[in-house]
């Protein structure tokens, strides 16, 4: 459970609301704190405070600079030390009224390839690419998943989990070698994501059903499917 953060045309709850909701449903909701990478004075001590408050992970979106900028590296280093996974928004981001003032390259700053440096620098940091790059950068995102042991991806968002067909996902996460891949190793790096509001549970239910049908049609083994549907993430949050 996390908030999306500021600089959009929507009003989102702040971190305290997320934390309070998780406290009401312990063991069901796990709070992820929004990290404001728009703050050019961001310090690793911010991550210490999140951990002390009870947050179990972090969410990053709309950075002022690219995700792999030097400014943010101490923040990621602290997250690795504290064992906090980070969910990074990647891919498409709708234009909004702030763009004409901020004039920042959002798609460039949140490109999946900006996570390559982070993954190499902090090998114990669990990194999740939200939306697996969307339709803009799916191939690059999928190759990163297969390249780095600590990069994972979800298909969160109706533009992702409803916009990808079984054959396409198999092509993306399957082996790059011509021979048939029966290990489904790439799928072990996929985790469930809905991009839904807690107040609209219908979206979460639809996403879960779509994942199940998608994976069944591809022929993903049950034990790998179980990891995708929650087992992998649960292992991080125990």
N, C-alpha and C positions, 0 to 999 in steps of 0.2 A: 504494500500500500504506500503510495507516494503522491505528492502534489506535482503539478506540472511547472510551477514557477511563474514569474512575472513576464512582462513584455509580450503580451498577446492581447487579443481583444476580449478575453474571458477573465473573469475573476475566479481565482483559485484559492482554496484555504491555505493558510500558512502551516509551517511545520508543527506548531503546537496543536492544531486541530487533528492532524494526522496522528501525532503521538497519543493524544487523548482517546481517539477512536481505537487505536491498537490496545490501549490499556483496558478498554471495555471488553475486548474480545481476545484475551491472551491465548496464544497458541493457534489462533485463526488468522489474525491480521498481524503482519510484521512490518513495522514502520521504517520507511526509507526517508531520509532527510533530503530536501532540496538544497543543493550547494550552489550558491550564487556566484557563478564564474564571470558574471558581468562586473563584479567587484574587483577592480584592478589592485586592491590592497588585500586580497584574500590570503589568510594565514592558515597554516596547518593546525593551529590551536583551535580553529573553528571545528575541525573534525574531532578533536579531543572532546569538545563540549557536546557534540552530537552523540558520541559514544557514551558519555557520562549520563546523558538524558535518557538513554535507552533505545536509541535508533539502531537498527540492525543492518542498515545499508544506506547507500547514497544515490541520489538522482542528479544527473547533470544535463542541462539543456540551455540553449541560447548563450554560449560563452562569448565574451567580448572578442577574444582572440581564438584561434584554432585550439581544439582540445589539447594538442600536444605542445602548446607554447611553454617556454621555460617557466613562466609565471606560475603555472599550475602544477608543476612536477612535485614540489614539496607537499602539496595537498594529497596527491595520489600516493606518495611515499608513506604519508601518515595513515591513510586508509589501509594500505597493505599491512602496515605494522599492527593495526588494530583489528585486522581481519574483517573489514567491512567491504562487501562487494559493491561495485558501482554500476548503475544502469545509465548508459549514455544514449540520448536521443540521436539517431542517425537518419539521414535522408531528408525527405520532403518536409518543408515547414512553410505553412501558408503565410502569405504576405499580410501585413496588418498596418494599422495607423501609425505604429512606432517607426516603421521602416524609413519614412521620409526624413525623420529627425536623426535616427541612429546611423543610417547608411552603412550597416555592417553586412558582410558576405555570409549570411546564415548557412547556406548549403555547403559552402567551402569550409567554414569553421566546424561544421558537424559531419564532415565526410568520414566514412568508415576508416579510410586510410590514416586519419589522424590518430587512430588508436594503436597503430603499429608500434610507434615509439613507446607508448605507455606500456604495452604488453611486454616489450623487450626489456624495458627498464625495471619493471616490477613484476617478475614472473609469478609471485604468489598472490597477486591481486586478481580477484575474480572480476572480469569485465563482461558486461552484457550489452550487446548492440540492440537497442530497441528498434523494432521494425525491420531488422536485418537490411538496413539501408534503403528500404522501400524500393519502388520500381526504378528509381534513379540509379542506385548503386548496389543492386543485389549481388551481382557477380563479384565485385570487389569485397563485399561483406562476407560472402560465402567462402571466398578463398582465405580471408583472414581467419575465419572460424577453423578451417582445416589446417592452417599454418601454425597458429599459436595455441598451446594447450590451455591457456587461461582466458581465451576469448570465446564467449558464447553468444547466442543470438535468440531473439524471439520474433514472432510474426505479429506482434501486437498492432492493433489498428485495423479497421475494416478495409483500408487500402492495402493491407498486407495479408491477413489471414483469409480474406474473401477474394483476393486478387491474384492468388497463386494457384496453379494447377499441380496435380500430383507429379506429372512428368517434368515440369519445370523445377520443382523442389528436389526431385531425385537427381536431376542434372546438376543442380547447384551444389548439393551436399554430398553427392556421390564421388567416387574416386576420379581423379583427373586422368588416370591411365586408361587406355582403351579397353583393357580387359574388364569383364563384368565384376563389379564390387558387390560382394554379398555380406560384408561385415557391417554395413550401415554405420561406420565409425563417425562420419560427419554428423549423423543424426543424434549422436550422444551429446552434441554440443548445442542442441536446440532445446529451449525451455518454453513453457506455456506463458503467453502474455495476451491480455485482452484489450488493453488501452481503454478500459471502461470505467464509468463512474460507479462508485459504491451504491449510489442511489438509483442506478439503473441496472440491476442484476441481470436483466434479460440479455444484455450484450455479453456479459461474462459467460452465461449459459450457452449462447449461440457460438461463441468463440471456442469453448471447450468441445462442443459437438463437432464443429468444423475440423478442429485439429484431429479428433478421433477418426473421423471419416477419411481425412486426408492421409493420415499415417496408415490406416488399414488398407487403403487402395494402393499405396506404395509397397506395402508388405513389410513394414518395419516390425521387427520382433517385439512381442509383448513386454519383455524386460526393458527394452530401450524406450518403448512408448511410456512405460511407467515412470522412467526418469524424466522424460519430456513433460509429462503431465503433473509433475511436482516433486518427484523423488530427488532429482539433482539439486534443485534449489533448497529443498528441505535439509539436505546434507550440509549446506553452507550455514544454515540458520540454527542448527542444533545447539 
